[in-house]
Amino acid sequence: MAPKVTLFTDANGQTPNPKKVAILLEELDVEHAVVVKDFGSTDPIKGMKGEEYFKVNPNGRVPALVDHTNNDFVVWESGAILAYVAERFDPSGRLLGKTLEERAEVNQWLMFQMSALGPIQGQVFWFKNYHPVKNLDQSVYDRYTNEVYRIYGVFEKQLEKHDWIALDRFTIADIANFPWLRAYEFGGLKLTNFPKLAAYIERIKALPCIAGIEKHAAAAAAAAKK
């Protein structure tokens, strides 16, 4: 069966943003191909900063998606991809929202991930794992770590009243936030003070669509060897 879409990802398929799209494609059973792009590389064919990929995504980041069922329409930025795929392949509105109000609820938590959780937790990941700075005032690290915990607190309060982040069901808001929340240990973070959030993460881990993460990583690894 020919793939309906092509998903551009990183070499190991482990970064949070491509994972979002992989989960959604699995949830909607959308057949897709995977193309790997190398981080930071300017190789004209394989690199995220290469000439070929800049034609797909002018920002030179993953993910990006090509919809072969819609004249090879291209979408980049993970939040925009989630919204597009949900609207394109889930006409019921189950994942995106069935009414204007539902879509607003979903979108505000989608934007919260993109404007708050992702950027701030990403800074924690960066400085803890890739760019540790010797003799840096601890308050610099604390600034990002404390802000992540503040954000976790926002989720904790929401989950005191709801099983899911936005609506009374699983939506793209949950899909967007889950890969970032799941990776908390990568930044040396803890969920000790956020029991509802910890339980929420475990609940999503048990969903069948989360197998899409493993499938995505395997497909990315296989594509990287070609």
Secondary structure, DSSP 8 states (H G I E B T S, - for coil): ---SEEEEE-TTS-SHHHHHHHHHHHHTT--EEEEE-BTT---TTTBTTSHHHHTT-TT--S-EEEETTTTTEEEESHHHHHHHHHHHH-TT-TTT-SSHHHHHHHHHHHHHIIIIIHHHHHHHHIIIII---TT--HHHHHHHHHHHHHHHHHHHHHHTT-SSSSSSS--HHHHHHHHHHHTGGGGT---TT-HHHHHHHHHHHTSGGGHHHHHHHHHHHHHHH-
